[in-house]
Amino acid sequence: MKIAPLFLLTAILLAGLAAAAQDGAAAQQPGVAPAPAADPKALTPEQQALARLFHRAGAEPLFALAAPAFGHLPEALAGTELGQLFYEPTYEKGRAEWQRLLDRTAGAPVAPLWQVLRERLKGPALIAVLPGRNEGGLNAPFELRLLLTAADAESAKAVEAAWPRVAPDAGSLLSVLRLDVATPEALAAAEAPPPWAEACARAGGLLRLSARPKELAQALDALIQEAGDDTPPAWLAAAREIAQADVARIEWDLDVQGKLFAETLRLEPGAEAKASFHRLLAALRDDPQPWQSLLAALPAGHDVWLLAQGVPATLGEDLLAALQDLEGVLRGKKWRRTEGQEEAARDPKRFDFFTQSFTGTLGIAASPSVTGEVRLAAAFPTDGAKVEDLRERLRAGLAATGADFQTQKNAARIHVHAPLAAAFKGRSFLPAPVIGLSDGWMWLCSNTAAYGELTQGFLRERTLDKSAPKAVREEKTALHLYVNLTNIVPLLYTAWLFGGGGPEIGGWQVPLTLLPSPVALAKHLGEYHASLRRDRAAVLGSACGPWPGGALLPVFLLATAGDEIEDHKSRRAEAVRNALDTIDAKDDDGGKDEAGDAGAGDEKP
C-alpha cells in the first residue's frame, strides 16, 4: 500500500475549499462542529437525519463520504492551517488551478451549482459508491450517487434545476453521478433506518469516511475487466491496490479543533486475513502500558519518534523475515545478491541473539538532515538478563553474522556500563552503529554522535518524558507516532519537487501551479500525534495535526512494512527454488560440475 491516500484526502478537502472560494463567502474562522451525543449509544438529531439519508440510498455503500451538517463544512475548513494555506495571497494561481481541475473532472462549471447548494441545502449530505444493480439489461459493477438535503421542496427543485446536464458518455464525474435531493420532511416521514444506516451515520465531527474495502475491490476488478484495459488508469489501479488490503471495514471521522484536524479511526481486518500487514496489526498489544518509562529512555529534541508495544510471538516467521530484510538494506544490494543468498543468511536462528532479549516494546527517536544523514536512537527493554551476559550474547551473535562489535571502555557510559561499537563502517541509516547497555535496557544508535546525545540526555535530564505532553505519557496505546512537520516537511517537499520525473501522486503528474511556495507552506505546519490500539478484533486510531489523514498514517506505515515483509518472503522462496534447481541440474548431469569433474561434495545449496 502506498501513502497516496493521504494526499487524496487532502485533495478532496482542497477541492471543497476551491468550490467554497467561488462566492468569496468562506470565513477565516472555524465553524462550530456538531455537538457530540450525551449518550454514546443514542444518535444526535443530525446523525438521525444522516442515518435516514443513508437508508434512502437503498443499500449499504461500498464507500461513502458523509457530512452530518453540510453548512458547517466550508467555514470550518477555511479556519484550519490547511485552509489558511489555501487562502494565502501567494496561492492565487493555485486556487485557480484547483477550480480548473474541479470543472474538468466534473465535466461542467461548478461555480453556479455551488452557489445554489450554499443557498438551498440544509442538513446532511453524502456521496456514496453503491453496489451495482441490473437496470435495463445493463449490469454496472457499482453506482455513484450524491444524496443531499434541501431546506424545503422549493429548494429541492432549485437544486435539481441547477444540476448541469452532461451526456452519459462524457466520461466526467457528473456524467456518472446520480443526484438524489431529499427534504427534512421526506426524511422524517420515511421508515426508521436499519442498523447498518445508523452505524454509518455515527459521525464524530464534520466528515465521516466509511468503506468496505474488500467488497469495493471486487467492484473495481469488475469495472477494470468490463473496460477490457490491461493498463487501467493510475487512479483506478491505486484505488484497487488500497481496497485489496483484505480489510472488512474502515470508519474515519474528521473534525476541526481550532486550526487543527482531530481524527478517529476504526479498522476491522477481514475474517480470513492472513497477510503480514494483518499479523502486524494483530501483534499490537491489547493491554498496553503507559509510555512514561519508554519516553524516559529516549533523548528529547528529535523530529520523529515512534513508540510501539507488541507481542513478537504473534508475528511468527514475519519477525525473522523483517530482520532479514533489514539486514539486506543495511548491507546493500551486492551482499543481497551474493552472501545474502547463502544458507547462513537464511538460518532461522541467525538473529536469536536479539529476539531472545526482545520483549516487543521499542522506541525510536530520529532526526533527518539536508545531507541525508539521520541521527537515530532506538531503545529496547530487555528480558532482564545481566548486562555482561547480554553484552556477550550480542557480541557473539553479531560476530556470527560478520558484524564485529567491541566494547569501548573509554566511551561515555550509561550508568556504569560501556557501549559496544562497530569495528567496521556501516551503511544506510547506521553508518557507525553503537549499542548502549544498562540494567533492563539496550539501545541502538546510528553513530557516536547519536550515542553521545543519548548519554547527555540522561545526564542533563533531556529525555522525552520531560518534553512530551502529559496526555502522551499517560496514554495506553500500542503505537504512537510523533512528527514535527515544521522540520520534516520542508526536507520531504524539496525532495519530492526535485525528484526524478517531478512531483507526482499515484502516477498523476502534479501541475506546478498547484504547489504552494516553500515559504507559504512553512507558515502552516506544526506537530502531528497519531496513535493506534486494539479493541478485540478491531484497530482504533486517533490523531491531531494541521493536515488531514494523520490517523491513517500509522496504518499505512504498517501496511508498507507488511508489503516489504511479503516481498522479502517471495524473494527468499525464489532463492530457495533457484538453489534447488541448481542441485537438480547437477544431479541430472551425473554429479559433475561445470568443468566436468566429479563433485567434491562441498557444494553450497
C-alpha positions in Angstrom: 0.0 0.0 0.0 1.2 3.5 -0.8 1.0 6.8 1.0 -1.0 8.4 -1.8 -4.4 8.1 0.0 -3.3 10.8 2.5 -2.7 13.2 -0.5 -6.0 12.1 -2.0 -7.9 13.0 1.2 -6.2 16.4 1.2 -7.1 16.9 -2.4 -10.8 16.2 -1.6 -10.8 18.8 1.1 -8.9 21.3 -1.1 -11.5 20.7 -3.8 -14.2 21.6 -1.3 -12.3 24.8 -0.4 -12.0 25.6 -4.1 -15.7 25.3 -4.5 -16.3 27.4 -1.4 -14.0 30.1 -2.7 -16.3 30.7 -5.7 -18.6 33.1 -3.9 -16.0 34.6 -1.6 -18.0 33.6 1.4 -15.5 31.3 3.1 -14.8 32.7 6.5 -11.3 32.7 8.1 -12.5 31.3 11.4 -13.5 27.7 12.1 -17.2 26.9 12.3 -19.0 25.2 15.1 -18.8 21.4 14.8 -21.9 19.3 15.7 -22.1 18.6 19.4 -21.4 15.1 20.5 -24.2 13.0 21.8 -24.6 12.8 25.6 -25.4 9.1 25.3 -22.8 7.4 23.1 -25.5 4.8 22.0 -28.0 7.5 21.0 -27.8 9.4 17.7 -27.9 13.2 17.7 -30.7 14.8 15.6 -28.1 15.5 12.9 -26.9 11.9 13.0 -30.5 10.7 12.8 -31.1 12.7 9.7 -27.9 11.3 8.2 -29.0 7.8 9.0 -32.2 8.3 7.1 -30.3 9.8 4.2 -28.1 6.6 4.2 -31.2 4.5 4.2 -32.6 6.5 1.3 -29.6 5.2 -0.7 -31.3 1.8 -0.6 -28.2 -0.3 0.3 -25.1 0.0 2.5 -22.5 1.8 0.4 -19.2 0.2 -0.5 -17.7 3.7 0.1 -19.2 6.9 1.5 -18.1 10.3 2.4 -20.7 12.0 4.6 -21.2 15.4 6.2 -23.7 15.4 9.1 -24.1 19.2 8.8 -23.1 20.3 5.3 -23.4 24.0 6.1 -20.6 23.9 8.7 -18.0 22.5 6.3 -16.7 25.4 4.2 -16.2 27.8 7.2 -14.7 25.1 9.4 -12.2 24.0 6.8 -11.2 27.6 5.9 -10.1 28.2 9.5 -7.6 25.3 9.6 -3.9 25.6 8.8 -4.7 23.8 5.5 -7.5 26.2 4.8 -5.4 29.3 5.6 -2.6 28.0 3.3 -5.2 27.6 0.6 -6.2 31.2 1.0 -2.7 32.6 1.1 -2.4 35.6 -1.2 0.6 34.0 -2.9 -1.5 30.9 -3.8 -3.9 32.7 -6.1 -2.8 30.7 -9.2 -3.1 27.5 -7.2 -6.7 28.2 -6.3 -7.5 29.0 -9.9 -5.8 25.7 -11.0 -7.9 23.7 -8.4 -11.0 25.3 -9.8 -10.0 24.4 -13.4 -9.3 20.8 -12.3 -12.6 20.7 -10.5 -14.5 21.9 -13.5 -12.7 19.5 -15.8 -13.3 16.5 -13.5 -17.0 17.4 -13.1 -17.5 18.0 -16.8 -19.1 21.4 -16.3 -18.6 24.7 -14.5 -19.1 24.1 -10.8 -19.4 27.7 -9.5 -23.1 28.2 -10.5 -24.1 24.9 -8.9 -22.1 25.6 -5.8 -23.9 29.0 -5.3 -27.2 27.2 -5.4 -26.1 24.5 -3.0 -24.8 27.0 -0.5 -28.1 28.8 -0.5 -30.5 25.9 -0.7 -29.1 23.0 1.3 -29.8 22.4 4.9 -28.8 19.2 6.7 -26.7 16.2 5.9 -25.1 15.3 2.6 -23.2 12.3 1.3 -21.5 10.9 -1.8 -21.7 7.1 -2.0 -20.4 4.2 -4.1 -23.3 1.7 -4.0 -23.4 -1.9 -5.1 -24.3 -2.3 -8.7 -27.6 -3.4 -10.0 -29.1 -4.6 -13.2 -31.2 -1.9 -14.9 -32.5 -2.1 -18.5 -30.1 -5.0 -19.2 -27.1 -3.0 -18.1 -25.2 -4.6 -15.2 -22.9 -1.9 -13.7 -20.4 -3.1 -11.0 -21.4 -0.1 -8.8 -23.4 3.1 -8.8 -22.1 6.6 -7.8 -24.7 8.7 -6.1 -24.8 12.2 -4.4 -27.5 12.5 -1.8 -28.3 16.0 -0.5 -30.8 17.5 1.9 -32.5 20.7 0.7 -34.2 23.2 3.0 -37.7 22.6 1.5 -39.4 21.3 -1.6 -38.8 24.5 -3.5 -35.1 24.4 -2.7 -35.0 20.8 -3.8 -36.4 21.8 -7.2 -33.9 24.6 -7.5 -31.0 22.2 -6.8 -32.3 19.8 -9.4 -32.8 22.7 -11.9 -29.2 23.9 -11.3 -27.7 20.4 -11.8 -25.6 20.5 -15.0 -26.9 18.3 -17.8 -23.9 16.2 -19.0 -24.0 13.5 -21.6 -23.9 10.0 -20.1 -20.9 9.1 -22.3 -18.9 12.2 -21.5 -16.5 10.3 -19.2 -16.8 13.0 -16.5 -17.9 12.8 -12.8 -21.3 14.4 -13.4 -21.9 12.0 -16.3 -22.0 9.1 -13.9 -23.0 10.8 -10.6 -26.7 10.4 -9.9 -28.3 13.2 -7.9 -30.9 12.5 -5.2 -32.3 15.5 -3.3 -34.4 15.0 -0.2 -36.2 17.4 2.2 -36.2 17.2 6.0 -39.9 16.4 5.9 -39.4 13.5 3.5 -36.6 12.1 5.6 -38.7 12.4 8.8 -41.6 10.6 7.2 -39.5 7.7 5.9 -39.4 4.4 7.8 -36.9 4.1 10.6 -33.4 3.4 9.3 -31.9 -0.1 9.7 -28.9 -0.8 12.0 -26.4 -0.5 9.1 -27.6 3.0 8.3 -27.3 4.1 11.9 -23.8 2.6 12.1 -22.8 4.6 9.0 -24.2 7.8 10.5 -22.3 7.8 13.8 -20.0 10.5 12.5 -18.0 12.2 15.2 -17.4 15.5 13.5 -17.5 17.3 10.2 -16.9 14.4 7.9 -17.1 10.6 8.1 -15.5 8.3 5.6 -16.8 4.7 5.7 -15.8 1.9 3.4 -15.9 -1.8 2.9 -12.6 -2.2 1.0 -12.8 -5.9 0.3 -16.1 -5.6 -1.5 -15.1 -2.4 -3.1 -12.0 -4.2 -4.6 -14.3 -6.7 -6.2 -16.4 -4.0 -7.8 -13.2 -2.2 -9.1 -11.9 -5.5 -10.5 -15.3 -5.9 -12.3 -15.0 -2.4 -13.7 -11.5 -3.0 -15.0 -12.5 -6.3 -16.6 -15.5 -4.7 -18.2 -13.3 -1.9 -19.6 -11.0 -4.6 -21.1 -8.0 -2.5 -20.4 -4.8 -4.3 -19.4 -3.4 -1.0 -18.1 -6.1 0.8 -16.2 -5.8 4.5 -15.2 -3.3 5.1 -12.4 -6.1 6.4 -10.1 -8.1 3.2 -10.7 -5.1 0.9 -10.1 -4.2 2.8 -6.9 -7.8 2.6 -5.6 -7.8 -1.2 -6.3 -4.5 -1.7 -4.6 -5.7 0.1 -1.5 -9.0 -1.8 -1.5 -7.3 -5.2 -1.8 -5.8 -4.9 1.7 -8.3 -7.5 2.9 -9.9 -5.0 5.3 -13.6 -5.6 6.1 -14.5 -2.1 7.2 -12.9 1.3 7.7 -14.6 4.3 9.5 -12.7 7.5 9.6 -14.0 10.7 11.3 -12.6 14.1 10.8 -13.3 17.1 13.0 -11.8 20.6 13.5 -10.3 21.9 16.7 -9.2 25.5 16.1 -6.7 25.3 13.3 -6.0 21.6 13.7 -7.7 18.4 12.4 -8.8 15.9 15.0 -9.4 12.4 13.7 -10.5 9.0 14.9 -10.3 5.7 13.0 -11.8 2.2 13.3 -10.4 -0.6 11.1 -11.7 -4.1 11.0 -9.5 -6.7 9.3 -11.1 -9.3 7.1 -12.2 -12.5 8.9 -9.7 -14.6 6.9 -6.9 -12.0 6.6 -3.5 -13.7 6.6 -1.1 -11.2 5.1 1.9 -9.8 7.0 0.0 -6.5 7.4 -2.7 -8.2 9.4 -0.2 -10.0 11.5 1.5 -6.7 12.3 -2.0 -5.3 13.4 -2.7 -8.5 15.4 0.8 -8.2 17.1 -0.2 -4.8 18.7 -0.6 -5.4 22.4 -4.2 -5.4 23.6 -3.1 -4.5 27.2 -0.6 -1.7 26.6 1.1 0.2 29.4 1.6 4.0 29.6 4.6 5.3 27.7 6.3 7.0 30.6 9.2 4.6 31.1 9.9 4.3 27.3 9.9 8.0 26.9 12.4 8.3 29.7 14.7 6.1 27.8 14.9 8.3 24.7 16.6 11.7 24.1 14.5 14.8 23.6 14.7 17.2 20.7 14.1 14.8 17.8 11.7 15.5 14.9 10.2 12.0 14.7 9.6 9.4 17.3 7.8 6.1 17.2 6.7 4.1 20.2 5.4 0.5 20.0 4.2 -2.3 22.2 3.7 -5.7 20.5 3.7 -9.4 21.0 6.6 -10.9 19.0 5.2 -14.4 19.1 2.2 -13.2 17.1 4.4 -12.3 14.1 5.8 -15.9 13.7 8.2 -16.1 10.8 7.4 -12.5 9.8 9.8 -11.2 12.6 12.6 -13.2 11.1 11.7 -12.0 7.6 11.7 -8.4 8.8 15.1 -8.8 10.4 16.5 -10.5 7.3 15.1 -7.7 5.1 16.6 -5.1 7.4 20.0 -6.8 7.2 19.8 -6.7 3.4 19.0 -2.9 3.5 22.0 -2.3 5.8 24.5 -4.4 3.9 23.5 -3.3 0.4 22.5 -4.8 -3.0 25.8 -6.6 -3.6 25.5 -8.5 -0.3 21.9 -9.4 -1.0 22.9 -10.9 -4.4 25.8 -12.9 -3.0 26.1 -13.8 0.6 22.5 -12.9 1.2 21.5 -15.9 -0.9 23.6 -18.4 1.1 22.2 -20.8 3.6 23.8 -19.0 6.6 21.8 -15.8 5.8 18.6 -17.8 5.8 19.3 -19.6 9.0 16.2 -19.2 11.2 18.4 -18.9 14.3 20.6 -16.1 12.8 19.0 -13.4 15.0 18.4 -15.4 18.2 20.9 -13.2 20.0 18.4 -10.3 19.6 15.0 -12.0 19.5 15.7 -13.9 22.8 16.0 -10.5 24.6 13.4 -8.6 22.6 10.2 -8.1 24.6 8.2 -6.5 21.8 8.4 -2.9 23.1 10.6 -0.4 21.3 11.0 3.3 20.9 12.8 5.2 18.1 13.7 8.8 18.1 15.3 10.3 14.9 16.0 13.5 13.0 16.9 13.7 9.3 19.2 16.4 7.8 19.6 18.1 4.4 22.8 16.0 3.9 20.7 12.8 4.2 22.3 11.7 7.5 19.9 10.5 10.2 20.5 10.9 13.9 18.8 7.9 15.4 18.4 6.3 18.8 16.3 3.2 19.4 15.5 1.9 22.9 14.5 -1.7 23.7 13.5 -3.0 27.2 15.2 -6.4 27.6 14.3 -9.7 29.2 16.1 -8.9 32.4 19.4 -10.6 31.6 22.5 -9.3 33.4 24.3 -6.6 31.4 27.5 -8.5 30.9 25.7 -11.7 29.8 23.7 -9.6 27.4 26.9 -7.9 26.1 28.5 -11.3 25.4 25.3 -12.6 23.7 25.1 -9.6 21.4 28.8 -9.5 20.6 29.0 -13.2 19.8 25.7 -13.2 17.8 26.7 -10.2 15.8 30.1 -11.7 15.1 28.4 -14.8 13.7 26.7 -12.6 11.2 30.0 -11.0 10.2 29.5 -7.8 12.2 32.4 -7.1 14.6 31.4 -5.1 17.7 33.9 -4.3 20.5 33.4 -2.8 24.0 34.5 0.9 24.1 35.9 1.2 27.7 36.8 4.9 27.2 33.4 6.0 25.8 30.7 7.7 27.8 28.7 5.1 29.9 25.1 4.6 30.7 25.3 4.3 34.5 28.5 2.2 34.7 28.1 0.2 31.5 30.4 0.9 28.5 28.9 0.6 25.0 29.6 -1.8 22.1 30.7 0.0 19.0 31.1 -1.3 15.4 34.6 -2.0 14.3 33.5 -1.5 10.7 31.9 1.2 8.5 28.2 0.8 8.3 25.6 1.8 5.7 22.3 3.5 5.2 20.9 5.0 8.5 23.5 3.1 10.6 26.9 4.5 9.3 28.7 3.7 12.6 26.4 1.9 14.9 26.8 1.9 18.7 25.0 -0.3 21.2 24.3 1.1 24.6 23.6 -1.2 27.6 22.1 -0.8 31.0 20.1 -2.9 33.5 16.9 -4.0 31.7 17.7 -1.9 28.5 19.7 -1.8 25.4 19.9 1.0 22.8 21.0 1.1 19.1 22.4 4.4 17.9 23.2 5.4 14.4 26.7 6.7 15.2 28.8 8.0 18.1 27.2 11.4 17.9 23.8 9.9 18.4 25.1 7.8 21.3 26.7 10.9 22.8 23.3 12.7 22.5 21.7 9.8 24.3 24.1 9.8 27.2 24.0 13.6 27.6 20.2 13.4 27.6 20.4 11.1 30.6 22.9 13.3 32.4 21.0 16.6 31.8 17.5 15.1 32.1 16.7 16.0 28.5 14.6 13.0 27.7 11.2 12.7 26.0 9.4 12.1 29.3 10.3 15.7 30.2 9.1 17.2 26.9 6.2 15.0 25.7 2.7 16.1 26.6 1.2 14.6 29.7 -1.6 13.0 27.7 1.0 11.1 25.7 3.0 10.0 28.7 -0.1 8.5 30.3 -1.7 7.2 27.1 -2.4 3.5 26.9 -2.0 2.7 23.2 0.0 0.1 21.4 1.6 2.5 18.9 2.3 6.2 19.0 3.8 8.3 16.2 5.0 11.9 16.5 6.2 14.1 13.6 7.5 17.6 13.8 6.2 18.7 10.4 7.9 22.1 10.7 11.3 20.5 10.3 10.4 17.3 8.3 8.0 18.6 5.6 10.5 21.2 4.0 13.0 18.4 3.5 10.5 16.0 2.0 8.8 18.7 0.0 12.2 19.6 -1.6 13.0 16.0 -2.4 9.5 15.5 -3.8 9.7 18.6 -6.0 13.1 17.8 -7.5 12.9 14.0 -7.5 13.2 12.0 -10.7 10.3 12.8 -13.1 9.0 15.7 -11.0 6.2 15.6 -8.3 3.5 13.0 -8.8 0.8 11.3 -6.7 -0.3 7.8 -7.7 1.1 8.2 -11.2 -0.6 11.6 -11.7 1.9 14.4 -12.6 1.0 17.3 -10.2 0.8 20.7 -12.0 3.4 23.0 -10.6 0.8 25.8 -10.2 -0.9 23.6 -7.5 2.2 23.6 -5.3 2.5 26.3 -2.7 5.7 28.1 -2.2 8.0 26.7 0.5 7.7 30.0 2.4 3.9 29.8 2.4 3.9 26.1 3.3 6.3 26.7 6.2 3.8 29.1 7.8 1.1 26.4 8.2 2.9 23.4 9.6 3.2 22.1 13.2 3.2 18.9 15.1 1.4 15.6 14.5 0.5 13.0 17.1 -1.1 9.7 16.0 -1.8 6.5 17.8 -3.2 3.0 17.4 -4.7 0.5 19.8 -6.5 -2.8 19.6 -10.1 -3.3 20.6 -10.8 -7.0 20.3 -10.5 -7.7 16.5 -10.7 -4.1 15.5 -7.9 -1.5 15.5 -8.7 2.0 16.8 -6.7 5.1 15.9 -6.6 8.8 16.7 -4.6 11.8 15.5 -4.4 15.6 15.8 -2.4 17.8 13.5 -2.5 20.6 10.9 -3.2 18.3 7.9 -5.9 15.6 7.4 -5.0 11.9 7.2 -2.8 11.6 10.3 -4.9 8.8 11.8 -4.3 6.7 8.6 -0.6 7.3 8.6 0.4 4.6 11.2 -1.9 2.1 9.3 -0.1 2.9 6.0 3.3 2.6 7.7 2.3 -0.9 8.9 0.9 -1.8 5.5 4.1 -0.7 3.8 6.1 -2.8 6.3 3.8 -5.7 5.6 4.4 -5.3 1.9 8.2 -5.3 2.4 8.0 -8.5 4.5 5.8 -10.2 1.9 8.2 -9.1 -0.9 11.2 -10.4 1.1 9.5 -13.8 1.7 8.8 -14.0 -2.0 12.4 -13.3 -2.9 13.6 -15.8 -0.3 11.3 -18.5 -1.6 12.6 -17.8 -5.1 16.2 -18.0 -3.9 15.4 -21.4 -2.4 13.8 -22.6 -5.6 16.8 -21.5 -7.6 19.2 -23.3 -5.3 17.2 -26.5 -5.6 17.0 -26.2 -9.3 20.8 -25.9 -9.4 21.2 -29.0 -7.3 18.7 -30.9 -9.5 20.6 -29.8 -12.6 23.9 -31.1 -11.2 22.2 -34.4 -10.3 20.9 -34.7 -13.8 24.4 -34.1 -15.1 25.7 -37.1 -13.3 27.1 -35.2 -10.3 29.6 -33.3 -12.4 30.4 -29.6 -12.0 30.8 -27.1 -14.8 34.4 -28.2 -15.5 33.2 -31.8 -16.0 35.0 -33.1 -12.8 33.3 -35.2 -10.2 31.7 -33.1 -7.5 33.8 -32.7 -4.4 30.7 -33.0 -2.2 31.1 -29.4 -0.8 28.5 -27.6 -3.0 26.5 -25.0 -1.2 22.7 -25.2 -1.6 
